[in-house]
């Protein structure tokens, strides 16, 4: 039954979203369910599976048993790759990470116009040189950034993080400092920019306003 359940999920991902899942490393049924759930959650807000297929195009998803500092990473050709530090035992965080990486793929398909647009809309800038990739300059997020949060590395991360917060505002709000660095709330200008890219336009959470 477990194998049949995995095959059903894989077939649905391929037919509805054009997502091919590499099985070089084993996937459990629950992992595939969380992957599929995150894809569906993002696609629903984008406007459905057809819009998702148009924006994201064909996508490969794989997992590697490598211990890196990252949970997952998005590549233009290889797609989304999960590593050992992905939150396999924490479904809400795993789905957050998945939507974050899917947002990168969406941005790449637009030749980074989405992240550049967010940077311009928020008035964010790049400052002094720092040793980091892919953009070796310190990112200064404009448009009001939550004071208790570390700033994103660049506009690409700012965009992907903002999309994940838009899709999962409850998770963003519930995170505690000791384990995750605290809440991942975003300012109204970021929320509104992401909302403009979505067909389902959600209202800004009123309880976040005092933080900005």
C-alpha positions in Angstrom: 0.0 0.0 0.0 2.9 2.4 0.8 4.4 1.9 -2.6 1.1 2.4 -4.3 0.6 5.6 -2.3 4.0 6.9 -3.3 3.3 6.1 -7.0 0.0 8.0 -6.8 1.7 11.1 -5.4 4.5 11.0 -7.9 2.0 10.6 -10.8 -0.1 13.5 -9.6 3.0 15.8 -9.3 4.1 14.8 -12.8 0.7 15.2 -14.5 -0.7 18.3 -12.6 2.5 20.3 -12.0 5.2 18.8 -14.3 7.3 17.9 -11.4 9.6 14.9 -11.7 10.9 13.5 -8.4 14.3 11.8 -8.5 14.3 8.5 -6.7 18.1 8.1 -6.4 17.5 8.5 -2.7 14.4 7.0 -1.1 11.4 9.1 -0.3 8.9 8.1 2.4 5.2 8.5 1.8 5.0 11.3 4.3 7.8 13.3 2.7 6.1 13.1 -0.6 2.8 14.1 0.9 4.5 17.2 2.4 6.2 18.0 -0.9 2.9 17.7 -2.7 1.1 19.7 -0.1 3.5 22.6 -0.4 3.3 22.6 -4.2 -0.5 22.6 -4.0 -0.6 25.4 -1.4 1.6 27.7 -3.6 -0.2 26.7 -6.8 -3.6 27.5 -5.3 -2.6 31.0 -4.4 -0.9 31.5 -7.8 -4.2 30.6 -9.5 -4.1 26.9 -9.9 -2.0 24.1 -11.5 -2.1 25.7 -15.0 -0.6 28.9 -13.8 2.0 27.0 -11.8 3.0 25.0 -14.8 3.3 28.2 -16.9 5.4 30.0 -14.4 7.6 27.2 -13.0 7.7 25.1 -16.2 9.3 21.6 -15.8 10.9 21.0 -12.5 13.1 18.3 -11.1 13.2 17.6 -7.3 15.8 15.4 -5.6 17.3 14.7 -2.2 20.9 14.0 -1.3 22.3 12.6 1.9 24.9 15.4 2.1 25.4 17.3 5.4 25.6 21.0 4.3 24.8 24.3 6.0 21.6 24.5 3.8 18.3 22.6 4.1 17.7 22.8 0.3 18.8 24.8 -2.7 17.3 25.8 -6.1 19.2 25.5 -9.4 18.2 26.8 -12.8 18.6 23.3 -14.5 18.8 20.8 -11.6 15.7 22.2 -9.9 15.2 21.8 -6.1 17.7 19.7 -4.2 17.1 18.8 -0.5 20.0 18.0 1.8 20.2 16.2 5.2 19.4 19.4 7.1 16.0 19.7 5.5 13.3 19.6 8.2 12.1 16.1 7.4 10.7 15.6 11.0 9.0 19.0 11.0 6.2 19.1 8.3 5.3 22.9 8.6 9.0 23.9 8.3 9.6 21.4 5.5 6.7 22.9 3.5 8.0 26.4 4.3 11.4 25.4 2.9 9.8 23.9 -0.2 7.8 27.0 -1.0 10.9 29.1 -0.4 12.8 27.1 -3.0 9.9 27.0 -5.4 9.8 30.8 -5.2 13.5 30.8 -6.3 12.6 28.7 -9.3 9.7 31.0 -10.2 12.1 34.0 -10.0 14.7 32.2 -12.1 12.1 31.5 -14.8 11.4 35.3 -14.9 15.2 36.1 -15.2 15.1 37.4 -11.6 12.6 40.1 -12.4 10.5 39.2 -9.4 13.3 39.6 -6.9 14.5 42.8 -8.6 11.0 44.2 -8.5 10.8 43.5 -4.8 14.1 45.2 -4.2 13.0 48.3 -6.1 9.6 48.4 -4.5 11.0 48.2 -1.0 13.9 50.6 -1.7 16.4 47.9 -0.7 20.1 48.4 -1.7 23.5 46.7 -1.9 26.3 48.1 0.1 29.9 47.1 0.9 31.7 44.1 -0.6 31.4 40.9 1.4 32.7 37.3 0.8 29.4 35.6 -0.1 27.7 34.1 -3.1 25.9 34.6 -5.4 25.9 38.4 -4.8 29.1 39.6 -3.0 27.6 42.8 -1.5 25.9 43.4 1.8 22.1 43.6 1.4 20.3 46.4 3.1 16.6 45.6 3.1 14.3 48.6 2.8 10.6 48.9 3.2 10.8 48.2 7.0 12.4 45.0 8.2 11.5 43.3 11.4 14.1 44.5 13.9 14.5 41.2 15.6 15.3 39.3 12.4 18.6 38.9 10.6 18.4 40.5 7.2 18.3 38.3 4.1 21.6 37.8 2.2 20.2 39.3 -1.0 17.1 40.3 -3.0 16.7 36.7 -4.2 16.3 35.5 -0.6 14.1 38.4 0.3 11.7 37.4 -2.4 11.7 33.7 -1.6 11.3 34.4 2.1 8.4 36.8 1.4 6.6 34.3 -0.8 6.9 31.6 1.9 5.5 34.0 4.5 2.6 34.9 2.3 1.7 31.2 1.8 2.3 30.2 5.4 1.6 33.3 7.6 0.6 31.2 10.6 3.9 29.3 10.6 5.8 32.6 10.1 4.1 34.0 13.2 4.5 30.9 15.4 8.2 30.5 15.3 10.2 31.0 18.5 13.7 32.6 18.8 15.6 29.7 20.4 15.0 27.2 17.6 14.4 29.3 14.5 15.5 32.8 15.1 12.1 34.1 15.9 9.0 35.1 13.8 9.5 35.6 10.1 7.0 38.4 9.7 7.2 40.7 6.6 6.3 44.3 6.2 3.1 45.4 4.4 5.1 46.6 1.3 6.6 43.1 0.9 3.2 41.4 1.5 1.5 43.7 -1.1 4.2 43.1 -3.7 3.9 39.3 -3.4 0.1 39.6 -3.4 0.3 41.4 -6.8 1.9 38.3 -8.2 -0.8 36.0 -6.9 -4.3 35.4 -8.1 -5.6 34.8 -4.6 -4.9 38.1 -2.8 -4.9 37.6 0.9 -5.3 40.6 3.4 -2.3 41.6 5.4 -2.4 40.2 8.9 -3.6 43.1 11.1 -1.8 41.8 14.2 1.5 42.3 12.4 1.1 46.0 11.9 2.5 47.1 15.3 5.8 45.4 14.4 6.4 47.7 11.5 
